[in-house]
Amino acid sequence: MINYNFSISEMETDQDHIHVLAECTPQHSIPNMVKVLKGISARLLFKEFPQLKNKLGGDHLWSPSYFVATVSEHTEEQIRKYIQSQKVK
């Protein structure tokens, strides 16, 4: 297994997107991290649910867009609570 040297410390889904709080060093490339997360999750989901490819009309699970914001020790708990509140009801 490859170690990408970043970790997901919080994650929750909404109806059409996902919120992730990831921990990494300043040297990490955010676009590469997003590419890894989208690629691995798509492969795992298509493997477990092959019918998804037909429903999606191709093999693209994720939109190419994403939003990223940095977090400080002063805002981390607030961001963590926000992500936890996003659970689909």
C-alpha positions in Angstrom: 0.0 0.0 0.0 1.2 3.5 -0.9 1.6 6.0 1.9 0.6 9.5 0.7 1.7 11.1 4.0 -1.6 12.9 4.7 -4.6 11.8 6.7 -8.3 12.5 6.9 -9.2 13.7 10.4 -12.9 14.4 9.7 -15.2 13.5 6.8 -19.0 13.7 6.2 -21.2 13.5 3.2 -24.0 15.8 2.1 -26.5 15.1 -0.7 -24.2 15.9 -3.6 -20.8 16.5 -2.1 -18.4 15.6 0.7 -16.6 17.6 3.3 -13.1 16.5 4.3 -10.7 17.8 6.9 -7.3 16.6 6.0 -4.0 16.9 7.8 -0.8 17.4 5.8 2.5 19.3 5.7 2.9 22.6 4.0 4.9 20.8 1.3 2.0 18.8 0.1 0.4 19.7 -3.2 -3.3 20.2 -2.7 -4.3 19.4 -6.3 -2.4 16.1 -6.0 -4.1 15.3 -2.7 -7.5 15.9 -4.2 -6.5 13.8 -7.2 -5.5 10.9 -4.9 -8.7 11.1 -2.8 -11.0 11.2 -5.9 -9.1 8.5 -7.7 -8.9 6.0 -4.9 -12.5 6.5 -3.8 -13.8 6.2 -7.4 -11.9 3.0 -8.0 -13.2 1.5 -4.7 -16.8 2.5 -5.4 -16.7 1.3 -9.0 -15.3 -2.0 -7.8 -18.0 -2.5 -5.2 -20.8 -1.0 -7.3 -20.0 -1.6 -11.0 -23.5 -0.5 -11.9 -22.5 3.1 -11.1 -20.7 3.4 -14.4 -23.9 2.8 -16.3 -25.9 5.2 -14.1 -23.3 7.9 -14.5 -23.1 7.5 -18.3 -19.3 6.9 -18.2 -16.5 6.4 -15.8 -16.3 9.8 -14.0 -17.6 9.8 -10.5 -16.3 13.1 -9.4 -16.6 16.6 -10.7 -13.3 18.1 -11.6 -13.9 21.1 -9.3 -13.2 21.3 -5.5 -13.0 24.0 -2.8 -10.0 24.2 -0.4 -9.4 26.4 2.6 -6.7 26.4 5.2 -7.4 25.9 8.8 -5.5 27.3 11.8 -5.5 26.0 15.4 -8.0 28.8 16.2 -10.5 27.6 13.6 -10.0 23.8 13.5 -12.7 23.0 16.1 -15.2 25.2 14.3 -14.5 23.6 11.0 -14.7 20.1 12.5 -18.1 20.8 14.0 -19.3 22.2 10.7 -18.3 19.1 8.9 -19.9 16.9 11.5 -23.2 18.8 11.1 -23.3 18.1 7.3 -24.5 14.5 7.7 -27.4 13.7 5.4 -30.6 13.3 7.4 
